[in-house]
């Protein structure tokens, strides 16, 4: 209603000025029949009111659409009335909606094709990587050990790419079920055995084996792997152990990973979950990608879990995964 009145203020003003000019012209000509003048004023006001009422009724949906926010794209297909102006706007909105949906479908197909390519490429790269790992197991000299370390790093990088690609289609790639936190934590520690030994950092565990939660085992393992590898990597040469605790509270289960490594600068704490952010530590460890914590946080949000981090520079970091 307010928009309707604002739009027709010029029309009402012009009508008032026009009537005043006509009356002033009659007065200058000596016309003094006041009842007839009042009657003509009434007729003019009545006709203007009838016109404004008719226009408001025929354009009501049109003005309502202009003054209300859009909550969904499908609202672009709503009828705006049968007057010429609302019909023209309705055709324009429908045309734009169709064009937008077509472009959206094209982009969705491109993204799907890209995701398929990434998945196939990662799986293809795993084959030669597996061959390298098998060949490297045949000897134990220093050069072969370096090859094994680089193969491990390459494998973790491929896994990171694969999980980052799958995150875009997360709803098609997760399955919730009962997960033993003790078993999945111990398995993650075993998977990183070579990293522990190379870094001379060893896990000290306090795990309740009875804790079972509802989650996705594969994605939860990915999250734990990110936290544990970070704890080991940033403790290498500084501390000889990290503490891993699995416990249960009244309404949640808790996994804590405490290291005594280099810690995180206070100025970096607000941005640690941003993609590609490496902070001060990234300048010291060139292999840091800034994607591990970002992906872990994204997966936790999708699974309904929570992450809390406490850190102090040069004293270490504590990560809490709340399920």
Buried (B, 14 or more C-beta within 10 A) or exposed (E): EEEBEEEBEEEEEEBEEEBEEBBEEBEEEEEEEEEEBEEBEEEBEEEBEEEBEEBBEBBBBBBBBBEEEEEEEEEBEEEBBEBEEBBEBBEEBEEEBEEEEEEEEEEEEEEEEEBEEBBEBBEEBBEEBEEBBEEBEEEEEEEBBEBBBEBBEBBBBBBBBBBBBBBBEBEEBBEEEEBBBBBBBBBBBEBBEEBBEBBEBBBEEEBEEEBBBEBBBBBBBBBBBBBBBBBBBBBBEBBEBBBBBBBBEEEEBBBBBBBBBBBBBEEBBEEBBBEEBBBEBBEEEEEBBBBBBBBBBBBBEBBEBBBEBEBEBEEBBBBBBBB
